């Protein structure tokens, strides 16, 4: 499945400890920091209808006041949608409009996830408010809503009084983009250093991409350092981006033997590594270039 995650602005006010916002701010130098309706409409016009629009990306989507407009455009034009939100900046008025859209286009809403603040205070910028209380109450009355926290214990901030039971979250370093000291003593899966051929377990064709406010399309949700910019949907077609030079280069790097920092994937916990012991193609390559390592 092809997906495009929408980063509605650069810089997330919630500053979660497991989210490498520092890497993103350093890497993104374009003066356009917020997604506009005009940019979003242009992007939608370039996409085939089998691309799912995902409101997540590198920030809380509703940090941009126009997010309801983006959602409405997506749904009106027939796209399926997934939503991942902390409910930040969803005022009662925005919440009422959002609920109307969710009910009106319920068949197009494929996932709805609410990321709740946890007891370990990983969501640094969270402040309990009446607006948050209103939004959570409204959303919790909907069917098929999923909840999560961003810590290993899946326990909510005690200021939230609700019977919701969040799901656990997989703690990792965002393909080695995260500064570990930010999470203090909490457990986290260390990044790998894969030496053999790798493929993405989320999308083998690398078609789960991120849209930035300036129209750039980035490899995936791990690429906070913007290592792999695949193209720009304001100046290129979607097909050109999926068959562009950077994606071809990435695929070649991932199919080579040996660790390389040029590709994000060989440091990613969501990659699957084909070793000589689980893949004949890799065995044959290693047998040619380093038979001693196989005991040959």
ChimeraX commands (.cxc) that place a marker at each C-alpha (Angstrom):
marker #1 position 0.00,0.00,0.00 radius 0.5
marker #1 position 1.22,3.48,-0.86 radius 0.5
marker #1 position 0.94,6.11,1.88 radius 0.5
marker #1 position 1.89,9.77,2.22 radius 0.5
marker #1 position 2.27,11.13,5.74 radius 0.5
marker #1 position 1.57,14.82,6.04 radius 0.5
marker #1 position 3.96,16.95,8.11 radius 0.5
marker #1 position 1.75,20.01,8.49 radius 0.5
marker #1 position 4.51,22.17,9.96 radius 0.5
marker #1 position 8.14,22.06,11.01 radius 0.5
marker #1 position 8.60,22.03,14.77 radius 0.5
marker #1 position 6.29,20.18,17.12 radius 0.5
marker #1 position 5.31,22.04,20.32 radius 0.5
marker #1 position 4.91,18.79,22.28 radius 0.5
marker #1 position 8.65,17.97,22.13 radius 0.5
marker #1 position 8.26,14.29,23.00 radius 0.5
marker #1 position 11.51,12.74,24.21 radius 0.5
marker #1 position 11.28,9.91,21.67 radius 0.5
marker #1 position 10.93,12.34,18.74 radius 0.5
marker #1 position 14.20,13.80,17.31 radius 0.5
marker #1 position 12.91,17.31,16.61 radius 0.5
marker #1 position 16.43,18.69,16.93 radius 0.5
marker #1 position 17.56,16.65,13.92 radius 0.5
marker #1 position 14.58,17.84,11.89 radius 0.5
marker #1 position 15.06,21.53,12.68 radius 0.5
marker #1 position 18.74,21.32,11.79 radius 0.5
marker #1 position 18.15,19.50,8.51 radius 0.5
marker #1 position 15.17,21.54,7.27 radius 0.5
marker #1 position 16.42,24.93,6.08 radius 0.5
marker #1 position 13.56,26.02,3.82 radius 0.5
marker #1 position 11.82,29.21,5.02 radius 0.5
marker #1 position 8.39,27.60,4.43 radius 0.5
marker #1 position 7.62,26.12,7.84 radius 0.5
marker #1 position 3.85,25.59,7.64 radius 0.5
marker #1 position 1.80,23.70,5.07 radius 0.5
marker #1 position -0.60,25.91,3.13 radius 0.5
marker #1 position -3.95,24.90,1.64 radius 0.5
marker #1 position -2.61,25.77,-1.82 radius 0.5
marker #1 position 0.39,23.46,-1.42 radius 0.5
marker #1 position -1.73,20.65,-0.05 radius 0.5
marker #1 position -4.29,20.96,-2.86 radius 0.5
marker #1 position -1.50,20.85,-5.45 radius 0.5
marker #1 position -0.08,17.71,-3.84 radius 0.5
marker #1 position -3.46,15.96,-3.82 radius 0.5
marker #1 position -3.87,16.73,-7.51 radius 0.5
marker #1 position -0.64,14.80,-8.20 radius 0.5
marker #1 position -1.59,11.66,-6.28 radius 0.5
marker #1 position -3.42,8.57,-7.52 radius 0.5
marker #1 position -6.44,7.67,-5.42 radius 0.5
marker #1 position -4.83,4.47,-4.09 radius 0.5
marker #1 position -2.40,6.55,-1.99 radius 0.5
marker #1 position -3.58,6.72,1.61 radius 0.5
marker #1 position -3.22,10.15,3.23 radius 0.5
marker #1 position -1.83,9.82,6.77 radius 0.5
marker #1 position -2.07,12.72,9.18 radius 0.5
marker #1 position 1.04,12.12,11.30 radius 0.5
marker #1 position 4.47,12.94,9.87 radius 0.5
marker #1 position 7.14,14.70,11.92 radius 0.5
marker #1 position 4.78,16.80,14.05 radius 0.5
marker #1 position 1.36,16.85,15.68 radius 0.5
marker #1 position -0.84,17.44,12.60 radius 0.5
marker #1 position -3.28,19.79,14.33 radius 0.5
marker #1 position -0.46,22.07,15.47 radius 0.5
marker #1 position -1.21,23.68,12.11 radius 0.5
marker #1 position -4.57,25.45,12.44 radius 0.5
marker #1 position -5.45,24.41,8.87 radius 0.5
marker #1 position -5.39,20.67,9.51 radius 0.5
marker #1 position -9.18,20.27,9.42 radius 0.5
marker #1 position -9.10,21.90,5.98 radius 0.5
marker #1 position -6.44,19.43,4.81 radius 0.5
marker #1 position -8.49,16.53,6.13 radius 0.5
marker #1 position -11.69,17.77,4.48 radius 0.5
marker #1 position -9.95,18.20,1.12 radius 0.5
marker #1 position -8.56,14.67,1.30 radius 0.5
marker #1 position -11.92,13.15,2.10 radius 0.5
marker #1 position -13.87,15.20,-0.43 radius 0.5
marker #1 position -11.49,14.05,-3.16 radius 0.5
marker #1 position -12.01,10.40,-2.28 radius 0.5
marker #1 position -8.76,9.51,-0.52 radius 0.5
marker #1 position -8.63,7.02,2.32 radius 0.5
marker #1 position -7.19,8.54,5.48 radius 0.5
marker #1 position -5.39,7.52,8.67 radius 0.5
marker #1 position -5.07,9.87,11.64 radius 0.5
marker #1 position -2.49,9.95,14.44 radius 0.5
marker #1 position -2.97,12.81,16.87 radius 0.5
marker #1 position -2.31,13.93,20.44 radius 0.5
marker #1 position -5.44,16.16,20.25 radius 0.5
marker #1 position -3.17,19.18,20.72 radius 0.5
marker #1 position -4.67,22.46,19.45 radius 0.5
marker #1 position -8.03,20.82,18.74 radius 0.5
marker #1 position -10.31,23.46,20.22 radius 0.5
marker #1 position -14.00,22.70,20.82 radius 0.5
marker #1 position -14.90,24.36,17.50 radius 0.5
marker #1 position -12.25,22.39,15.60 radius 0.5
marker #1 position -13.27,19.24,17.44 radius 0.5
marker #1 position -16.93,19.61,16.47 radius 0.5
marker #1 position -15.92,20.11,12.84 radius 0.5
marker #1 position -13.58,17.10,13.01 radius 0.5
marker #1 position -16.28,14.83,14.45 radius 0.5
marker #1 position -18.65,15.84,11.65 radius 0.5
marker #1 position -16.01,14.92,9.04 radius 0.5
marker #1 position -15.23,11.61,10.74 radius 0.5
marker #1 position -18.89,10.62,10.76 radius 0.5
marker #1 position -19.68,11.90,7.27 radius 0.5
marker #1 position -16.73,10.07,5.68 radius 0.5
marker #1 position -16.46,7.16,8.10 radius 0.5
marker #1 position -15.83,4.60,5.36 radius 0.5
marker #1 position -12.69,6.48,4.31 radius 0.5
marker #1 position -11.24,6.69,7.84 radius 0.5
marker #1 position -9.06,3.58,7.99 radius 0.5
marker #1 position -7.25,4.24,11.28 radius 0.5
marker #1 position -7.62,6.70,14.14 radius 0.5
marker #1 position -4.94,6.72,16.83 radius 0.5
marker #1 position -4.75,9.02,19.84 radius 0.5
marker #1 position -1.31,9.41,21.42 radius 0.5
marker #1 position -1.88,10.19,25.10 radius 0.5
marker #1 position 0.64,11.74,27.51 radius 0.5
marker #1 position 2.31,9.15,29.76 radius 0.5
marker #1 position 3.22,9.04,33.42 radius 0.5
marker #1 position 6.94,9.35,32.65 radius 0.5
marker #1 position 6.36,12.80,31.10 radius 0.5
marker #1 position 7.76,11.89,27.69 radius 0.5
marker #1 position 5.30,14.33,26.11 radius 0.5
marker #1 position 7.17,17.32,27.49 radius 0.5
marker #1 position 4.97,20.03,26.01 radius 0.5
marker #1 position 1.64,18.59,27.18 radius 0.5
marker #1 position -0.47,20.81,29.42 radius 0.5
marker #1 position -3.84,19.57,30.59 radius 0.5
marker #1 position -6.65,21.89,29.50 radius 0.5
marker #1 position -10.41,22.05,29.09 radius 0.5
marker #1 position -9.93,21.93,25.33 radius 0.5
marker #1 position -8.02,18.64,25.61 radius 0.5
marker #1 position -10.68,17.27,27.98 radius 0.5
marker #1 position -13.43,18.20,25.51 radius 0.5
marker #1 position -11.60,16.68,22.52 radius 0.5
marker #1 position -10.79,13.43,24.34 radius 0.5
marker #1 position -14.39,13.07,25.53 radius 0.5
marker #1 position -15.74,13.57,21.99 radius 0.5
marker #1 position -13.25,11.21,20.36 radius 0.5
marker #1 position -13.73,8.51,23.00 radius 0.5
marker #1 position -17.39,8.27,22.00 radius 0.5
marker #1 position -16.42,7.22,18.49 radius 0.5
marker #1 position -16.00,3.60,17.44 radius 0.5
marker #1 position -12.71,2.02,16.37 radius 0.5
marker #1 position -10.39,4.53,18.03 radius 0.5
marker #1 position -6.98,3.26,19.21 radius 0.5
marker #1 position -4.96,4.73,22.06 radius 0.5
marker #1 position -1.26,4.61,22.92 radius 0.5
marker #1 position 1.34,6.25,25.11 radius 0.5
marker #1 position 5.00,6.74,24.30 radius 0.5
marker #1 position 6.65,4.76,27.06 radius 0.5
marker #1 position 7.29,1.12,27.86 radius 0.5
marker #1 position 4.69,0.92,30.64 radius 0.5
marker #1 position 1.72,2.31,28.69 radius 0.5
marker #1 position 0.43,4.23,31.69 radius 0.5
marker #1 position -1.17,7.62,31.20 radius 0.5
marker #1 position -0.38,10.91,32.86 radius 0.5
marker #1 position -2.34,10.88,36.14 radius 0.5
marker #1 position -4.05,14.18,35.29 radius 0.5
marker #1 position -6.17,12.31,32.74 radius 0.5
marker #1 position -9.20,10.73,34.32 radius 0.5
marker #1 position -10.53,8.11,31.92 radius 0.5
marker #1 position -11.14,4.38,31.59 radius 0.5
marker #1 position -9.16,4.21,28.35 radius 0.5
marker #1 position -6.51,1.47,28.26 radius 0.5
marker #1 position -3.65,2.47,25.92 radius 0.5
marker #1 position -1.67,-0.01,23.88 radius 0.5
marker #1 position 2.06,-0.54,24.27 radius 0.5
marker #1 position 4.59,1.25,22.09 radius 0.5
marker #1 position 7.74,-0.04,20.47 radius 0.5
marker #1 position 10.66,2.06,21.73 radius 0.5
marker #1 position 13.49,2.66,19.25 radius 0.5
marker #1 position 15.93,5.33,18.11 radius 0.5
marker #1 position 14.25,6.35,14.85 radius 0.5
marker #1 position 17.03,4.67,12.85 radius 0.5
marker #1 position 19.71,6.19,15.07 radius 0.5
marker #1 position 18.34,9.74,14.79 radius 0.5
marker #1 position 17.39,9.98,18.47 radius 0.5
marker #1 position 19.68,11.41,21.13 radius 0.5
marker #1 position 19.48,8.65,23.76 radius 0.5
marker #1 position 20.18,10.94,26.72 radius 0.5
marker #1 position 16.81,12.61,26.13 radius 0.5
marker #1 position 14.95,9.51,27.32 radius 0.5
marker #1 position 16.99,9.15,30.53 radius 0.5
marker #1 position 16.80,5.62,32.00 radius 0.5
marker #1 position 13.86,4.32,29.98 radius 0.5
marker #1 position 14.47,1.13,27.97 radius 0.5
marker #1 position 14.98,1.49,24.24 radius 0.5
marker #1 position 15.99,-0.87,21.45 radius 0.5
marker #1 position 19.43,0.07,20.17 radius 0.5
marker #1 position 19.85,0.71,16.43 radius 0.5
marker #1 position 21.30,-2.14,14.37 radius 0.5
marker #1 position 24.32,-2.03,12.05 radius 0.5
marker #1 position 23.23,-4.40,9.33 radius 0.5
marker #1 position 26.03,-5.81,7.18 radius 0.5
marker #1 position 23.95,-7.63,4.60 radius 0.5
marker #1 position 21.03,-6.93,2.26 radius 0.5
marker #1 position 18.08,-5.21,3.98 radius 0.5
marker #1 position 14.46,-4.53,3.13 radius 0.5
marker #1 position 11.79,-2.48,4.85 radius 0.5
marker #1 position 9.24,-4.45,6.86 radius 0.5
marker #1 position 6.73,-1.60,6.57 radius 0.5
marker #1 position 6.85,-1.25,2.80 radius 0.5
marker #1 position 9.22,-3.25,0.60 radius 0.5
marker #1 position 8.92,-0.74,-2.24 radius 0.5
marker #1 position 9.66,2.27,0.02 radius 0.5
marker #1 position 6.28,3.82,-0.80 radius 0.5
marker #1 position 5.42,4.93,2.77 radius 0.5
marker #1 position 6.71,8.47,2.46 radius 0.5
marker #1 position 6.57,11.83,4.24 radius 0.5
marker #1 position 5.41,15.16,2.80 radius 0.5
marker #1 position 7.03,18.36,4.13 radius 0.5
marker #1 position 5.46,21.86,4.04 radius 0.5
marker #1 position 7.58,22.88,1.03 radius 0.5
marker #1 position 6.42,19.90,-1.06 radius 0.5
marker #1 position 9.50,17.75,-0.50 radius 0.5
marker #1 position 8.88,14.00,-0.23 radius 0.5
marker #1 position 11.12,12.21,2.31 radius 0.5
marker #1 position 11.78,8.48,2.51 radius 0.5
marker #1 position 9.86,7.53,5.66 radius 0.5
marker #1 position 8.82,8.30,9.23 radius 0.5
marker #1 position 12.31,7.47,10.55 radius 0.5
marker #1 position 14.15,10.00,8.39 radius 0.5
marker #1 position 14.14,13.00,10.75 radius 0.5
marker #1 position 17.58,14.00,9.47 radius 0.5
marker #1 position 16.14,14.21,5.92 radius 0.5
marker #1 position 18.88,11.95,4.59 radius 0.5
marker #1 position 16.78,10.71,1.67 radius 0.5
marker #1 position 14.79,13.41,-0.15 radius 0.5
marker #1 position 13.04,11.59,-2.98 radius 0.5
marker #1 position 11.72,14.64,-4.83 radius 0.5
marker #1 position 9.20,17.46,-4.64 radius 0.5
marker #1 position 5.51,17.16,-5.50 radius 0.5
marker #1 position 5.23,20.84,-6.44 radius 0.5
marker #1 position 7.67,20.39,-9.30 radius 0.5
marker #1 position 7.46,16.67,-10.12 radius 0.5
marker #1 position 4.87,14.00,-10.67 radius 0.5
marker #1 position 4.31,11.25,-8.10 radius 0.5
marker #1 position 5.51,8.67,-10.62 radius 0.5
marker #1 position 8.74,10.60,-11.21 radius 0.5
marker #1 position 9.45,10.59,-7.48 radius 0.5
marker #1 position 8.80,6.86,-7.05 radius 0.5
marker #1 position 11.14,6.09,-9.94 radius 0.5
marker #1 position 13.65,8.84,-9.21 radius 0.5
marker #1 position 17.39,8.82,-8.74 radius 0.5
marker #1 position 17.41,8.88,-4.91 radius 0.5
marker #1 position 15.12,5.89,-4.47 radius 0.5
marker #1 position 17.16,3.93,-6.99 radius 0.5
marker #1 position 20.36,4.87,-5.14 radius 0.5
marker #1 position 18.86,3.82,-1.82 radius 0.5
marker #1 position 17.76,0.46,-3.22 radius 0.5
marker #1 position 21.25,-0.18,-4.57 radius 0.5
marker #1 position 22.83,0.65,-1.20 radius 0.5
marker #1 position 20.40,-1.63,0.63 radius 0.5
marker #1 position 21.26,-4.48,-1.74 radius 0.5
marker #1 position 25.00,-4.23,-1.13 radius 0.5
marker #1 position 27.02,-6.29,1.33 radius 0.5
marker #1 position 28.52,-4.24,4.15 radius 0.5
marker #1 position 27.26,-1.57,6.55 radius 0.5
marker #1 position 26.90,1.93,5.11 radius 0.5
marker #1 position 25.90,5.18,6.78 radius 0.5
marker #1 position 24.75,6.45,3.39 radius 0.5
marker #1 position 21.50,4.54,3.82 radius 0.5
marker #1 position 19.16,5.04,6.75 radius 0.5
marker #1 position 17.80,1.51,6.41 radius 0.5
marker #1 position 20.88,-0.32,7.68 radius 0.5
marker #1 position 20.45,1.43,11.03 radius 0.5
marker #1 position 16.69,0.90,11.28 radius 0.5
marker #1 position 14.88,-1.46,13.65 radius 0.5
marker #1 position 12.08,-1.76,11.11 radius 0.5
marker #1 position 14.40,-3.21,8.48 radius 0.5
marker #1 position 14.78,-6.94,7.89 radius 0.5
marker #1 position 18.29,-8.18,7.24 radius 0.5
marker #1 position 18.88,-11.05,4.79 radius 0.5
marker #1 position 21.90,-12.95,6.09 radius 0.5
marker #1 position 23.77,-15.86,4.47 radius 0.5
marker #1 position 21.78,-18.15,6.78 radius 0.5
marker #1 position 18.33,-17.06,5.67 radius 0.5
marker #1 position 18.83,-16.06,2.04 radius 0.5
marker #1 position 20.55,-17.95,-0.78 radius 0.5
marker #1 position 21.25,-14.77,-2.75 radius 0.5
marker #1 position 23.24,-13.34,0.15 radius 0.5
marker #1 position 25.03,-16.65,0.69 radius 0.5
marker #1 position 26.15,-16.71,-2.95 radius 0.5
marker #1 position 27.41,-13.12,-2.80 radius 0.5
marker #1 position 29.34,-13.65,0.44 radius 0.5
marker #1 position 30.74,-16.95,-0.84 radius 0.5
marker #1 position 32.31,-15.04,-3.74 radius 0.5
marker #1 position 33.69,-12.04,-1.87 radius 0.5
marker #1 position 34.52,-13.51,1.57 radius 0.5
marker #1 position 34.34,-17.34,1.61 radius 0.5
marker #1 position 36.43,-17.54,4.80 radius 0.5
marker #1 position 33.59,-15.90,6.76 radius 0.5
marker #1 position 31.38,-18.84,5.82 radius 0.5
marker #1 position 34.01,-21.44,6.61 radius 0.5
marker #1 position 34.35,-22.38,2.95 radius 0.5
marker link #1:1,2 radius 0.2
marker link #1:2,3 radius 0.2
marker link #1:3,4 radius 0.2
marker link #1:4,5 radius 0.2
marker link #1:5,6 radius 0.2
marker link #1:6,7 radius 0.2
marker link #1:7,8 radius 0.2
marker link #1:8,9 radius 0.2
marker link #1:9,10 radius 0.2
marker link #1:10,11 radius 0.2
marker link #1:11,12 radius 0.2
marker link #1:12,13 radius 0.2
marker link #1:13,14 radius 0.2
marker link #1:14,15 radius 0.2
marker link #1:15,16 radius 0.2
marker link #1:16,17 radius 0.2
marker link #1:17,18 radius 0.2
marker link #1:18,19 radius 0.2
marker link #1:19,20 radius 0.2
marker link #1:20,21 radius 0.2
marker link #1:21,22 radius 0.2
marker link #1:22,23 radius 0.2
marker link #1:23,24 radius 0.2
marker link #1:24,25 radius 0.2
marker link #1:25,26 radius 0.2
marker link #1:26,27 radius 0.2
marker link #1:27,28 radius 0.2
marker link #1:28,29 radius 0.2
marker link #1:29,30 radius 0.2
marker link #1:30,31 radius 0.2
marker link #1:31,32 radius 0.2
marker link #1:32,33 radius 0.2
marker link #1:33,34 radius 0.2
marker link #1:34,35 radius 0.2
marker link #1:35,36 radius 0.2
marker link #1:36,37 radius 0.2
marker link #1:37,38 radius 0.2
marker link #1:38,39 radius 0.2
marker link #1:39,40 radius 0.2
marker link #1:40,41 radius 0.2
marker link #1:41,42 radius 0.2
marker link #1:42,43 radius 0.2
marker link #1:43,44 radius 0.2
marker link #1:44,45 radius 0.2
marker link #1:45,46 radius 0.2
marker link #1:46,47 radius 0.2
marker link #1:47,48 radius 0.2
marker link #1:48,49 radius 0.2
marker link #1:49,50 radius 0.2
marker link #1:50,51 radius 0.2
marker link #1:51,52 radius 0.2
marker link #1:52,53 radius 0.2
marker link #1:53,54 radius 0.2
marker link #1:54,55 radius 0.2
marker link #1:55,56 radius 0.2
marker link #1:56,57 radius 0.2
marker link #1:57,58 radius 0.2
marker link #1:58,59 radius 0.2
marker link #1:59,60 radius 0.2
marker link #1:60,61 radius 0.2
marker link #1:61,62 radius 0.2
marker link #1:62,63 radius 0.2
marker link #1:63,64 radius 0.2
marker link #1:64,65 radius 0.2
marker link #1:65,66 radius 0.2
marker link #1:66,67 radius 0.2
marker link #1:67,68 radius 0.2
marker link #1:68,69 radius 0.2
marker link #1:69,70 radius 0.2
marker link #1:70,71 radius 0.2
marker link #1:71,72 radius 0.2
marker link #1:72,73 radius 0.2
marker link #1:73,74 radius 0.2
marker link #1:74,75 radius 0.2
marker link #1:75,76 radius 0.2
marker link #1:76,77 radius 0.2
marker link #1:77,78 radius 0.2
marker link #1:78,79 radius 0.2
marker link #1:79,80 radius 0.2
marker link #1:80,81 radius 0.2
marker link #1:81,82 radius 0.2
marker link #1:82,83 radius 0.2
marker link #1:83,84 radius 0.2
marker link #1:84,85 radius 0.2
marker link #1:85,86 radius 0.2
marker link #1:86,87 radius 0.2
marker link #1:87,88 radius 0.2
marker link #1:88,89 radius 0.2
marker link #1:89,90 radius 0.2
marker link #1:90,91 radius 0.2
marker link #1:91,92 radius 0.2
marker link #1:92,93 radius 0.2
marker link #1:93,94 radius 0.2
marker link #1:94,95 radius 0.2
marker link #1:95,96 radius 0.2
marker link #1:96,97 radius 0.2
marker link #1:97,98 radius 0.2
marker link #1:98,99 radius 0.2
marker link #1:99,100 radius 0.2
marker link #1:100,101 radius 0.2
marker link #1:101,102 radius 0.2
marker link #1:102,103 radius 0.2
marker link #1:103,104 radius 0.2
marker link #1:104,105 radius 0.2
marker link #1:105,106 radius 0.2
marker link #1:106,107 radius 0.2
marker link #1:107,108 radius 0.2
marker link #1:108,109 radius 0.2
marker link #1:109,110 radius 0.2
marker link #1:110,111 radius 0.2
marker link #1:111,112 radius 0.2
marker link #1:112,113 radius 0.2
marker link #1:113,114 radius 0.2
marker link #1:114,115 radius 0.2
marker link #1:115,116 radius 0.2
marker link #1:116,117 radius 0.2
marker link #1:117,118 radius 0.2
marker link #1:118,119 radius 0.2
marker link #1:119,120 radius 0.2
marker link #1:120,121 radius 0.2
marker link #1:121,122 radius 0.2
marker link #1:122,123 radius 0.2
marker link #1:123,124 radius 0.2
marker link #1:124,125 radius 0.2
marker link #1:125,126 radius 0.2
marker link #1:126,127 radius 0.2
marker link #1:127,128 radius 0.2
marker link #1:128,129 radius 0.2
marker link #1:129,130 radius 0.2
marker link #1:130,131 radius 0.2
marker link #1:131,132 radius 0.2
marker link #1:132,133 radius 0.2
marker link #1:133,134 radius 0.2
marker link #1:134,135 radius 0.2
marker link #1:135,136 radius 0.2
marker link #1:136,137 radius 0.2
marker link #1:137,138 radius 0.2
marker link #1:138,139 radius 0.2
marker link #1:139,140 radius 0.2
marker link #1:140,141 radius 0.2
marker link #1:141,142 radius 0.2
marker link #1:142,143 radius 0.2
marker link #1:143,144 radius 0.2
marker link #1:144,145 radius 0.2
marker link #1:145,146 radius 0.2
marker link #1:146,147 radius 0.2
marker link #1:147,148 radius 0.2
marker link #1:148,149 radius 0.2
marker link #1:149,150 radius 0.2
marker link #1:150,151 radius 0.2
marker link #1:151,152 radius 0.2
marker link #1:152,153 radius 0.2
marker link #1:153,154 radius 0.2
marker link #1:154,155 radius 0.2
marker link #1:155,156 radius 0.2
marker link #1:156,157 radius 0.2
marker link #1:157,158 radius 0.2
marker link #1:158,159 radius 0.2
marker link #1:159,160 radius 0.2
marker link #1:160,161 radius 0.2
marker link #1:161,162 radius 0.2
marker link #1:162,163 radius 0.2
marker link #1:163,164 radius 0.2
marker link #1:164,165 radius 0.2
marker link #1:165,166 radius 0.2
marker link #1:166,167 radius 0.2
marker link #1:167,168 radius 0.2
marker link #1:168,169 radius 0.2
marker link #1:169,170 radius 0.2
marker link #1:170,171 radius 0.2
marker link #1:171,172 radius 0.2
marker link #1:172,173 radius 0.2
marker link #1:173,174 radius 0.2
marker link #1:174,175 radius 0.2
marker link #1:175,176 radius 0.2
marker link #1:176,177 radius 0.2
marker link #1:177,178 radius 0.2
marker link #1:178,179 radius 0.2
marker link #1:179,180 radius 0.2
marker link #1:180,181 radius 0.2
marker link #1:181,182 radius 0.2
marker link #1:182,183 radius 0.2
marker link #1:183,184 radius 0.2
marker link #1:184,185 radius 0.2
marker link #1:185,186 radius 0.2
marker link #1:186,187 radius 0.2
marker link #1:187,188 radius 0.2
marker link #1:188,189 radius 0.2
marker link #1:189,190 radius 0.2
marker link #1:190,191 radius 0.2
marker link #1:191,192 radius 0.2
marker link #1:192,193 radius 0.2
marker link #1:193,194 radius 0.2
marker link #1:194,195 radius 0.2
marker link #1:195,196 radius 0.2
marker link #1:196,197 radius 0.2
marker link #1:197,198 radius 0.2
marker link #1:198,199 radius 0.2
marker link #1:199,200 radius 0.2
marker link #1:200,201 radius 0.2
marker link #1:201,202 radius 0.2
marker link #1:202,203 radius 0.2
marker link #1:203,204 radius 0.2
marker link #1:204,205 radius 0.2
marker link #1:205,206 radius 0.2
marker link #1:206,207 radius 0.2
marker link #1:207,208 radius 0.2
marker link #1:208,209 radius 0.2
marker link #1:209,210 radius 0.2
marker link #1:210,211 radius 0.2
marker link #1:211,212 radius 0.2
marker link #1:212,213 radius 0.2
marker link #1:213,214 radius 0.2
marker link #1:214,215 radius 0.2
marker link #1:215,216 radius 0.2
marker link #1:216,217 radius 0.2
marker link #1:217,218 radius 0.2
marker link #1:218,219 radius 0.2
marker link #1:219,220 radius 0.2
marker link #1:220,221 radius 0.2
marker link #1:221,222 radius 0.2
marker link #1:222,223 radius 0.2
marker link #1:223,224 radius 0.2
marker link #1:224,225 radius 0.2
marker link #1:225,226 radius 0.2
marker link #1:226,227 radius 0.2
marker link #1:227,228 radius 0.2
marker link #1:228,229 radius 0.2
marker link #1:229,230 radius 0.2
marker link #1:230,231 radius 0.2
marker link #1:231,232 radius 0.2
marker link #1:232,233 radius 0.2
marker link #1:233,234 radius 0.2
marker link #1:234,235 radius 0.2
marker link #1:235,236 radius 0.2
marker link #1:236,237 radius 0.2
marker link #1:237,238 radius 0.2
marker link #1:238,239 radius 0.2
marker link #1:239,240 radius 0.2
marker link #1:240,241 radius 0.2
marker link #1:241,242 radius 0.2
marker link #1:242,243 radius 0.2
marker link #1:243,244 radius 0.2
marker link #1:244,245 radius 0.2
marker link #1:245,246 radius 0.2
marker link #1:246,247 radius 0.2
marker link #1:247,248 radius 0.2
marker link #1:248,249 radius 0.2
marker link #1:249,250 radius 0.2
marker link #1:250,251 radius 0.2
marker link #1:251,252 radius 0.2
marker link #1:252,253 radius 0.2
marker link #1:253,254 radius 0.2
marker link #1:254,255 radius 0.2
marker link #1:255,256 radius 0.2
marker link #1:256,257 radius 0.2
marker link #1:257,258 radius 0.2
marker link #1:258,259 radius 0.2
marker link #1:259,260 radius 0.2
marker link #1:260,261 radius 0.2
marker link #1:261,262 radius 0.2
marker link #1:262,263 radius 0.2
marker link #1:263,264 radius 0.2
marker link #1:264,265 radius 0.2
marker link #1:265,266 radius 0.2
marker link #1:266,267 radius 0.2
marker link #1:267,268 radius 0.2
marker link #1:268,269 radius 0.2
marker link #1:269,270 radius 0.2
marker link #1:270,271 radius 0.2
marker link #1:271,272 radius 0.2
marker link #1:272,273 radius 0.2
marker link #1:273,274 radius 0.2
marker link #1:274,275 radius 0.2
marker link #1:275,276 radius 0.2
marker link #1:276,277 radius 0.2
marker link #1:277,278 radius 0.2
marker link #1:278,279 radius 0.2
marker link #1:279,280 radius 0.2
marker link #1:280,281 radius 0.2
marker link #1:281,282 radius 0.2
marker link #1:282,283 radius 0.2
marker link #1:283,284 radius 0.2
marker link #1:284,285 radius 0.2
marker link #1:285,286 radius 0.2
marker link #1:286,287 radius 0.2
marker link #1:287,288 radius 0.2
marker link #1:288,289 radius 0.2
marker link #1:289,290 radius 0.2
marker link #1:290,291 radius 0.2
marker link #1:291,292 radius 0.2
marker link #1:292,293 radius 0.2
marker link #1:293,294 radius 0.2
marker link #1:294,295 radius 0.2
marker link #1:295,296 radius 0.2
view
